[in-house]
Amino acid sequence: MALRLADGTASSDVLDRAVAAAPEAFAAPIDGVHTLHNLIEGDWRAVGVPAAVRTPIDNTILVRLPRLDAATAHAAVVHAATEHREWAGTPLADRKARVTAALDALTAHRDLLALLLVWEIGKPWRLAGADVDRALDGVRWYVDEIDRMLADGREPLPGPVSNIASWNYPMSVLVHAELVQLLAGNAVIAKTPSQGGAVCLTVAHALMRRAGLPATLVSGSGEELSEVLVRAPEVGAVAFVGGRSNGGKVAAALLDTDKRHFIEQEGLNAWGIWNFSRWDQLAGHLKKGFEYGKQRCTAYPRFVVQRNLVDQFLDVYLPVVRSVRFGHPLAVEHDRAASDPLPELDFGPLISAAKAEELRRKVDEAVRGGAVPLYRGRLDGAPFLDGQDTSAYVAPSVLLAPPGRSRLMHAEPFGPVDTIVVVDTTDELLAAMNASNGSLVASLACDDEEEAAKLAVDVQAFKVGINKPRSRGDRQEPFGGRGASWKGAFVGGDLLVQAVTVGGADDRLYGNFPDWTALPPNV
């Protein structure tokens, strides 16, 4: 069946709307392609060496993103520190008013921000809208709660917060964090993720700046800017969200400093299945788990299954995998009415053709090493446009018993690839669930919840669900990681505000630190 783009969703149309919403943040197009500005020293400036940014949907060029050098980025940091000193002295009522004005402006452009996320990071429409909504709803909760959170005399940090985040949740992770940091009295600096989200973040920061918020947005390679954004003496705190390789470099750069930091890194989140029979309940969780192709830090790509339950588990699991829907997020039938909803997909492309090829290589390596391919999907039959580049798309795969030397055995794939490990004892169950030396979330499927609770004590995850998944959480829910999945202060709820403010002499934060780990109660 021939498909077409839904009305008004072409990348050129969406980018035209972005330019109309924030004309100050875009240079005049060259050969039909816009170049983004950087938000530095309070203004949008045409500085840096432009590099093409492609959409993972069809590999066409969306915009050009200029990369700054370290000297220019440092000048931006110095100016942000000057703004921070003024902002820290701004009365809380005024800060709340300006953050609320920014939220109102972002809300007015909600659909535009969501469509930009569809094109920039391949997120299906429903999930893109949820990313924007979670950011805005979450910050409004903080606006209502911030007086209580600061009532014990907590003060802003000595310098601005430097935010380095991955591409997968530009609004609900990065912009959300920035707005809360601003609310607490800190100026903010954000680095645009190199792989996606640049236009959405540009529009969002233009609206934030118009509301009078001291926000800086810079772009460039991590190698070039890391020294400035992490170690510059003007920076009061570093917030990092990403993989263990880059997160480890950030943590190492902070070892000889006392700089406040919160470094979220991935872990291999596992779902253990032991003495379990409620399969219909599990099936719904399995399907939801494939949202956004498992390109998120709280996805569950590992299932550890008791041997005598494997057949029953596969009876439920494999039909779910075969039912997963993926393809072009904006492709619709030719006779579709303009008022009809956009496609309801579980995921679209991975973030890039390079990431897709890397994941395919990992699957092939695991199979060559002895893993049993229980299921390998195909792109054939998925909804794509005629002639569309599909190099960033990967169909779901399921591997049984990945070999110990496989990269899929100890690290998350960050894509729609699941691995299944079969165990005979609870010791083996726990060892397999803890294969990555710490994770953000985990779950246990077990009929006897008391037995599950006992097992959960030895699962090295920040949050452990019993017969349900766990997630990052919203509003009052804390978030962090165990082991190598997290360094520094935990965040979420009151903890996020505590992490970006300073208390009295006995102020001791919850988090993973070199000398101690302190977990918040009732995680």
MILO-257138 format. One line per field, with one value per residue (C-alpha): residue in one letter; x, y, z. Coordinates in pm, whole numbers. Layout:
BEGIN
rest a_...
X X_...
Y Y_...
Z Z_...
***
This chain:
BEGIN
rest m_a_l_r_l_a_d_g_t_a_s_s_d_v_l_d_r_a_v_a_a_a_p_e_a_f_a_a_p_i_d_g_v_h_t_l_h_n_l_i_e_g_d_w_r_a_v_g_v_p_a_a_v_r_t_p_i_d_n_t_i_l_v_r_l_p_r_l_d_a_a_t_a_h_a_a_v_v_h_a_a_t_e_h_r_e_w_a_g_t_p_l_a_d_r_k_a_r_v_t_a_a_l_d_a_l_t_a_h_r_d_l_l_a_l_l_l_v_w_e_i_g_k_p_w_r_l_a_g_a_d_v_d_r_a_l_d_g_v_r_w_y_v_d_e_i_d_r_m_l_a_d_g_r_e_p_l_p_g_p_v_s_n_i_a_s_w_n_y_p_m_s_v_l_v_h_a_e_l_v_q_l_l_a_g_n_a_v_i_a_k_t_p_s_q_g_g_a_v_c_l_t_v_a_h_a_l_m_r_r_a_g_l_p_a_t_l_v_s_g_s_g_e_e_l_s_e_v_l_v_r_a_p_e_v_g_a_v_a_f_v_g_g_r_s_n_g_g_k_v_a_a_a_l_l_d_t_d_k_r_h_f_i_e_q_e_g_l_n_a_w_g_i_w_n_f_s_r_w_d_q_l_a_g_h_l_k_k_g_f_e_y_g_k_q_r_c_t_a_y_p_r_f_v_v_q_r_n_l_v_d_q_f_l_d_v_y_l_p_v_v_r_s_v_r_f_g_h_p_l_a_v_e_h_d_r_a_a_s_d_p_l_p_e_l_d_f_g_p_l_i_s_a_a_k_a_e_e_l_r_r_k_v_d_e_a_v_r_g_g_a_v_p_l_y_r_g_r_l_d_g_a_p_f_l_d_g_q_d_t_s_a_y_v_a_p_s_v_l_l_a_p_p_g_r_s_r_l_m_h_a_e_p_f_g_p_v_d_t_i_v_v_v_d_t_t_d_e_l_l_a_a_m_n_a_s_n_g_s_l_v_a_s_l_a_c_d_d_e_e_e_a_a_k_l_a_v_d_v_q_a_f_k_v_g_i_n_k_p_r_s_r_g_d_r_q_e_p_f_g_g_r_g_a_s_w_k_g_a_f_v_g_g_d_l_l_v_q_a_v_t_v_g_g_a_d_d_r_l_y_g_n_f_p_d_w_t_a_l_p_p_n_v
X 0_144_190_250_348_62_-56_159_426_695_1029_1035_692_790_1119_936_716_1024_1182_856_844_1207_1348_1631_1778_1819_2047_1914_1897_2175_2070_1740_1899_1882_2179_2113_2263_2421_2272_2576_2636_2264_2227_2179_2498_2619_2943_3105_3173_2844_2797_2503_2246_2046_1710_1709_1367_1501_1866_1803_1970_1749_1969_2329_2451_2756_3025_3197_3560_3663_3754_3412_3238_3442_3338_2978_3041_3198_2895_2661_2842_2780_2411_2408_2514_2225_1973_2067_1964_1632_1337_1173_839_1002_1177_846_677_943_953_572_586_832_604_309_509_632_277_157_413_361_272_561_810_668_688_1047_1122_963_1191_1504_1513_1255_1018_660_404_238_570_704_400_442_805_694_398_604_850_586_362_661_796_453_452_786_651_380_624_939_854_837_1156_1353_1186_1482_1709_1864_2053_2159_2495_2804_2788_2564_2466_2625_2393_2525_2248_2184_1954_1663_1464_1543_1235_1139_1498_1708_1465_1279_1603_1707_1377_1390_1752_1644_1354_1599_1806_2075_2163_2193_2415_2311_2512_2309_2332_2529_2303_1959_1722_1902_1608_1361_1609_1679_1311_1261_1558_1445_1113_1291_1520_1228_1073_1381_1554_1937_1985_2285_2281_2605_2693_3011_3199_3230_3607_3634_3393_3419_3707_3511_3167_3296_3610_3571_3594_3287_3064_2881_2758_2766_2460_2534_2300_2450_2659_2926_3217_3150_3011_3331_3534_3320_3353_3730_3755_3581_3792_4022_3737_3458_3214_2854_2763_2501_2612_2349_2493_2330_2308_2167_1819_1690_1355_1388_1117_1101_814_570_236_55_145_-142_-33_324_224_102_427_631_454_492_860_928_827_1080_1272_1413_1626_1597_1789_1500_1428_1440_1652_1740_1508_1643_1410_1384_1448_1117_928_1105_841_557_750_817_451_368_678_726_374_432_759_594_316_551_478_758_819_807_641_454_361_-14_-240_-310_-682_-633_-836_-649_-830_-726_-462_-99_32_27_372_585_899_1053_1421_1721_1898_2123_2221_2557_2389_2163_2460_2646_2350_2318_2688_2642_2358_2561_2862_2650_2500_2842_2956_2681_2364_2044_1837_1481_1344_1487_1238_1255_1188_975_613_677_514_771_744_840_1214_1273_1619_1564_1924_1848_1571_1624_1358_1328_1557_1559_1867_1880_2195_2431_2794_2988_3224_2937_2885_2516_2584_2701_2581_2247_2194_1996_1777_1505_1722_1639_1851_1722_1932_1814_1894_1837_1897_1828_2202_2226_1919_2078_2416_2257_2042_2350_2565_2640_2761_2463_2159_1886_1584_1501_1192_1102_804_717_382_504_572_742_991_1037_1105_1379_1541_1510_1745_2034_1941_2184_1929_1812_1447_1318_962_772_538_557_818_992_1072_1244_927_772_724_796_963_1342_1575_1929_2137_2336_2696_2850_2518_2532_2786_2706_2378_2046_1768_1389_1134_1286_1623_1657_1624_1857_2115_2125_2113_2330_2210_2378_2710_2559_2407_2454_2302_2160_2374_2670_2991_3352_3336_2976_2647_2324_1995_1675_1405_1127_1292
Y 0_338_586_961_1212_1332_1682_1959_1725_1753_1849_2173_2270_2192_2382_2682_2682_2662_2963_3157_3077_3174_3373_3513_3164_3081_3210_3264_2932_2831_2593_2559_2444_2655_2699_2726_2994_2940_3115_3270_3587_3655_3662_3428_3436_3293_3147_2809_2575_2440_2065_1892_1725_1445_1309_938_908_918_1033_1371_1689_1883_2174_2274_2290_2514_2365_2604_2596_2581_2951_3066_2818_2942_3301_3180_3010_3326_3530_3266_3299_3674_3614_3355_3605_3835_3554_3400_3727_3747_3700_3359_3511_3671_3348_3162_3422_3401_3021_3017_3259_3025_2727_2913_2993_2633_2506_2731_2564_2213_2048_2217_2094_1743_1739_1856_1560_1327_1451_1499_1180_959_946_849_1127_1001_954_1287_1464_1279_1397_1760_1716_1546_1834_2103_1924_1828_2181_2321_2083_2227_2582_2485_2308_2520_2741_2435_2290_2608_2685_2561_2832_2650_2881_2860_2709_2932_2910_2803_2442_2284_2031_1765_1527_1258_1306_1079_1304_1668_1805_1576_1531_1827_2122_1994_1986_2332_2493_2343_2455_2805_2799_2714_3024_2896_3014_2722_2613_2331_2154_2058_1681_1622_1340_1497_1745_2063_2242_2152_2274_2590_2684_2594_2805_3099_3093_3055_3349_3570_3499_3650_3328_3319_3019_2948_2691_2584_2317_2136_1812_1661_1637_2008_2141_1892_2068_2394_2262_2027_2178_2554_2718_2928_2617_2541_2192_1938_1736_1455_1200_945_634_493_577_950_954_797_1071_1338_1167_1138_1507_1593_1373_1652_1900_1937_2042_1930_1668_1413_1171_931_641_338_-7_-334_-321_-675_-842_-1160_-1428_-1676_-1896_-1698_-1774_-1443_-1437_-1221_-947_-966_-948_-588_-478_-651_-466_-127_-203_-169_197_412_100_69_379_493_443_267_10_-363_-546_-847_-1123_-1375_-1674_-1978_-2286_-2462_-2142_-2076_-2242_-2053_-1726_-1768_-1852_-1503_-1313_-1410_-1309_-971_-920_-1017_-761_-465_-189_22_228_588_788_1022_792_758_609_831_856_954_1254_1552_1505_1141_1063_1007_648_460_301_154_301_452_458_441_772_721_480_436_328_91_-71_-98_-276_-516_-600_-672_-913_-1091_-1117_-1266_-1525_-1619_-1657_-1905_-1706_-1868_-1633_-1694_-1415_-1175_-936_-785_-441_-596_-493_-205_127_322_572_461_504_605_557_303_265_380_125_-201_-467_-640_-931_-1179_-1379_-1669_-1722_-1455_-1563_-1411_-1226_-1069_-696_-769_-978_-694_-368_-238_-239_88_-56_-320_-620_-841_-1113_-1404_-1584_-1914_-1991_-2271_-2106_-1772_-1713_-1747_-1524_-1244_-1279_-1250_-954_-777_-840_-473_-376_-162_-32_227_-3_-373_-587_-928_-1132_-1363_-1488_-1469_-1098_-1166_-1392_-1125_-860_-1075_-1122_-750_-666_-814_-665_-381_-138_195_98_-260_-332_-638_-762_-421_-213_87_412_743_873_1217_1494_1374_1045_1029_889_755_446_180_79_214_345_668_906_1195_1329_1162_1370_1371_1530_1721_1563_1755_2088_1973_1872_2226_2421_2453_2393_2432_2295_1951_1934_1575_1474_1139_986_773_947_824_803_703_598_724_591_787_608_415_396
Z 0_-106_175_201_466_682_594_738_876_607_759_558_694_1052_1023_875_1184_1406_1232_1265_1637_1706_1410_1621_1662_1291_1017_665_479_242_-36_148_476_792_1025_1397_1617_1959_2261_2426_2629_2628_2248_1956_1752_1422_1556_1513_1223_1079_1044_880_1105_945_1048_1131_967_611_643_478_608_850_960_1012_1370_1434_1658_1895_1992_2357_2382_2261_2488_2786_2713_2723_3057_3203_3098_3239_3573_3569_3500_3776_4040_3949_3915_4250_4414_4230_4469_4446_4347_4044_3950_3969_3752_3481_3481_3458_3163_2990_3059_2909_2595_2564_2610_2327_2098_2232_1899_1718_1979_1952_1571_1590_1816_1562_1285_1494_1701_1529_1824_1726_1764_2081_2259_2134_2274_2603_2622_2597_2832_3102_3097_3128_3377_3589_3613_3700_3996_4107_4074_4322_4557_4541_4840_5062_4915_4990_5324_5530_5390_5098_4864_4498_4406_4370_3992_3703_3637_3329_3163_2926_2826_2568_2271_2363_2600_2514_2689_2977_3095_2978_2960_3267_3467_3348_3443_3792_3831_3727_3968_4248_4167_3930_3582_3340_3054_2820_2555_2250_2195_1877_1756_1781_1943_1837_1677_1952_2214_2015_2001_2366_2478_2265_2449_2784_2707_2607_2947_3109_3212_3221_2991_2767_2485_2318_2065_1979_2018_2362_2328_2247_2509_2795_2969_2966_3057_3328_3480_3430_3775_3700_3678_4003_3917_3636_3533_3288_3128_2890_2850_3078_2852_2840_3192_3319_3154_3321_3660_3618_3531_3858_4086_4203_4255_4507_4236_4280_4021_3920_3651_3517_3319_3166_3318_3192_3346_3399_3460_3664_3644_3930_4059_3848_3679_3609_3240_3115_3353_3227_2859_2885_3045_2774_2493_2656_2710_2336_2329_2143_2046_2400_2339_2698_3017_3193_2921_3006_2745_2967_3090_3339_3346_3571_3355_3417_3319_2988_2770_2938_2921_2548_2484_2612_2506_2140_2026_2190_2001_1673_1736_1782_1531_1382_1070_944_1225_988_697_636_372_72_144_507_622_765_1097_1136_1402_1314_1307_1637_1642_1917_1763_1453_1360_1589_1634_1330_1057_1232_1557_1366_1194_1524_1684_1391_1428_1799_1722_1455_1687_1965_1730_1594_1953_2037_2118_1989_1770_1889_1674_1417_1264_919_777_500_541_780_684_483_199_-150_-200_161_313_594_708_1066_1123_1310_1355_1695_1774_2061_2157_2400_2610_2480_2530_2815_2582_2388_2427_2468_2778_3002_2844_2730_2352_2346_2075_2016_2102_2400_2555_2762_3021_3172_3537_3786_4123_4287_4310_3933_3895_4095_3926_3583_3687_3824_3517_3450_3799_3884_3703_3727_3744_3764_3819_3957_3839_4127_4261_4621_4675_5007_4829_4562_4826_4977_4636_4559_4845_4647_4308_4236_4094_4232_4187_4189_4082_4197_3924_3756_3573_3725_3547_3597_3760_3774_4025_4378_4281_4335_4072_4076_4016_4194_4128_3809_3676_3879_4027_4258_4394_4321_4165_4128_4358_4649_4572_4245_4424_4703_4440_4294_4620_4929_5284_5620_5740_5799_5449_5331_5000_4896_4622_4515_4621_4641_5021_5081_4929_5083_4947_5010_5211_5037_4694
***
